[in-house]
Amino acid sequence: MEGCWNEFKQLLLSLESRYVPRRKTTTQKNGKAIWMTYRARNLVSRKRAVFAKYKDKDHPATKKNK
């Protein structure tokens, strides 16, 4: 059984090295996903900022609405 497993493993690894491309993954410096437009990124940033204000109990706008 051990010999069959080693043979299968070697075959699988050799096929992987031959047919699976190796690419370096790079992180983007601007912090956005590839599919995300700049407008969508700005909207997400604005949404997060508004939600952070909403969660902050000491923010003046939150105190005013209570």
LUMKOL-311989 format. One line per 3 residues: number of its first residue (from 1); for each residue x, y, z of C-alpha. Coordinates in pm, whole numbers, padded with zeros to 5 digits, always signed. Example, Ala and Ser with C-alpha at 12.3 -4.5 7.8 and 13.67 -1.06 7.14 Angstrom:
<pts>
1> +01230,-00450,+00780; +01367,-00106,+00714
</pts>
This chain:
<pts>
1> +00000,+00000,+00000; +00281,+00237,+00091; +00452,+00180,-00243
4> +00132,+00252,-00436; +00079,+00572,-00241; +00435,+00693,-00306
7> +00402,+00617,-00677; +00068,+00801,-00698; +00209,+01094,-00500
10> +00511,+01126,-00730; +00287,+01113,-01038; +00058,+01377,-00894
13> +00347,+01607,-00799; +00510,+01572,-01141; +00182,+01654,-01317
16> +00132,+01951,-01086; +00477,+02091,-01158; +00426,+02043,-01532
19> +00073,+02181,-01576; -00002,+02413,-01286; +00146,+02759,-01346
22> +00335,+02927,-01067; +00272,+03296,-01021; +00382,+03541,-00761
25> +00098,+03713,-00589; +00146,+04082,-00539; -00036,+04310,-00306
28> -00167,+04627,-00452; -00034,+04949,-00309; -00362,+05134,-00339
31> -00552,+04881,-00126; -00835,+04804,-00364; -00948,+04478,-00515
34> -00886,+04423,-00886; -01257,+04425,-00968; -01334,+04735,-00760
37> -01357,+05074,-00930; -01226,+05386,-00763; -01581,+05514,-00720
40> -01681,+05194,-00542; -01372,+05216,-00324; -01459,+05571,-00224
43> -01816,+05469,-00144; -01693,+05183,+00075; -01458,+05422,+00256
46> -01741,+05665,+00316; -01968,+05386,+00442; -01703,+05270,+00688
49> -01646,+05625,+00813; -02018,+05680,+00871; -02051,+05348,+01050
52> -01751,+05431,+01271; -01924,+05757,+01370; -02244,+05563,+01439
55> -02064,+05321,+01668; -01880,+05597,+01856; -02096,+05696,+02153
58> -01884,+06005,+02221; -01917,+06153,+01872; -02103,+06489,+01877
61> -02353,+06386,+01609; -02444,+06075,+01807; -02488,+06272,+02129
64> -02705,+06530,+01951; -02946,+06265,+01819; -02998,+06099,+02159
</pts>
